Amino acid sequence: MTVSTTRETMPDVQSRVDTRQVSIQKVGVRRVRYPFNIKVGAQAQPTVANWEMTVFLPAEEKGTHMSRFIALLEQYRAQPVDLNSYCQMATEMLTLLDAEQGEIQAQFPIFINKAAPVSKVESLLDYQVRWLVQANNQQSQPIQLLKVEVTVPVTSLCPCSKEISDYGAHNQRSHVIVALNLNVNELNQFDLSAIITSIEERASSQLWGLLKRADEKYVTEHAYDNPKFVEDLVRDVAVYLNELDSIHSYRVEAENFESIHNHSAYAVVDSVSQ
């Protein structure tokens, strides 16, 4: 006997009415590992993201259709995605799920090819990135929030250590984390690669994946000539971000993984609190 599995014969339980009168602010899928192509500048590169996709569920609706989130990821998997198409993806999600509002988050690594400062040998360096978009079904302003977060690893050298020591100074690897709330109408002016480079230039030294001995000498001496407290890092980056029209507001964090302590030095600048 053949069993029919058409939409006409299969019950759609999620579409039934719920009588408890409790709305759900976020319902969907999270910790979904799925590949996609990310556009970094003019180039597209494949990556794998950790996705979280949710929508608002009204009190009278029993459930959402979870499989449609994955169908949307599959739809976008093969095409290069920039911030404009990422926003489009969020608005399509609302249509697909028949939802009033929703949110998509994607966390993923990107890789930038860098030439060493002296030998010019090339290698890749990875950066952790997070994209977050909140959308609603209002035609006048469908995107409520668009946020880009990136972690930039750098070197910092302690000015105090340099000042009080007869020779040498302690230095360490540091993370500068910037969370940027973007102006949706200025996305054509936003360049993540340029922002990463500018952050690196404001540290004692930037990092490279591959260095020859001449490069190591350069990095060591360059860091010594450019000592930076954790306070200097966040302030210098904040001054730079203040000049960018594509950024509505930001939060800058710097954490120095101290080489002479068993703790980190840490600082934050939040433009909203200024």
Buried (B, 14 or more C-beta within 10 A) or exposed (E): EEEEEEEEEEEEEEEEEBEEEEEBEBBBBEEBEBEBBBBBEEEBEEBEBBBBBBBBBEEEBBBBBBEBBBEBBEEBEEEBBBBEBBBBBBBBBBEBBEBBBBBBBBBBBBBBEBEBBBBEBEEEBEBBBBBBBBBBEEEEEBBBEBBBBBBBBBBBBBBEBBEEEEEEBBBBBBBBBBBBBBBBEEBEEBBBBEBBBBBBEBBBBBBBBBBBEEBBEBBBEBBBEBBBBBEBBBBBBBEBBEEBEBBBBBBBBBBBBBEEEEEBBEBEBBBEEE
